[in-house]
Amino acid sequence: MEENRFYHSENLELKHVVELIAQTHIHATKVLRLKVGDQFALFNGDGYDYVAKVIELSKHKTSVEIIDRYAVNHESPLKITLAQGLAAGDKMDWIIQKAVELGIQSIQPLLTERSIIKLDRERADKKLEHWRTVAISACEQTGRSIIPDILSPIHLVQWLSNQNQIANSLKLILTPAKAQNINHLEKPSSPVVFMVGPEGGFSEKEMNLALSSSFVPVNFGKRVLRTETASVVALSIMQNLWGDFA
C-alpha cells in the first residue's frame, strides 16, 4: 500500500493519464513536494487503490499515469447504519469522521424535535456535500477504498414511517432509561441500525414511535453520554463485540 492516498472522483483505469483535481494537486506539490517519478495511491470508491506515478508537474496542474491497481478490503463484516439526530456546530462533522474511521457503512442524519440545528432544502444540500467531503477525508486517513453512504437529512417521523430498507436489520435506539446494556445483546446475523438522539435526546413521542417500529432500547450503563460521545462509544462497542475489533 502506498503511504499517501488521495480521493479522485473520476473513473480510474490502468495505463491512463489523469490530471489531479486542484485540491490534490496543491497538497501533492506544496505539502508533500512530490516530484516527477514519485508514486502514491488514488481511490474513487470502487474498492480498489490505484498506483499513480507523477509524469508531469507544473504550477497549475499535476498529471499522473495509473500504473497498477489492487483490491483493498478494510470494510467491517458488521454492516452498521448510524441514524444520528442532527448535532449543532462541528459536532456532526466529528461524529461522521469518527464513524467512518470506526467502519460505519452508512449514516442517516435525522431532523428531530430537539435538534438545535434547523435546515431548509438549500442548506441541507450544502451540509450533505460538506459531510460527504468529511467522510472522504476519513477514508483517505483510514485506507478505506469504499466510501460510506451519507444520506440526505430527513425528519425522524418521516424516516420511521418508511422502514422497508431496514426491515431485516437489528434496530437499536440509545436511551438512558428502561433499556438493556448493549453488551448483553447476542451477536446479530443481520445488519444493525443504531439511533442516537441530538443534544437534548429524543422526545417522548419520538421514542414511542421508535419503539413501535421495533427498535430495541439499549444503553452503556448508568452514565448519560453526550451525543457525539455516545455515537463513537456505540460503534466501538459493536465493532469489539461483533465486528472486526474482536
ABEGO torsion letter per residue (X at the ends): XBABBBBBABBBBBGBBBBBBAAAAAAAAAAAGBBBGBBBBBBAGAGBBBBBBBABBBAABBBBBBABBBBBBABBABBBBBBBBBBBEAAAAAAAAAAAAAGBABBBBBBBAABABBBBAAAAAAAAAAAAAAAAAAAAAAGBABBBBBBBBBBAAAAAABAAAAAABBBBBBBABGBBBAAABBBBABBBBBBBBBAAEBBAAAAAAAAAAGBBBBBAEABBBBAAAAAAAAAAAAAAAABAAX
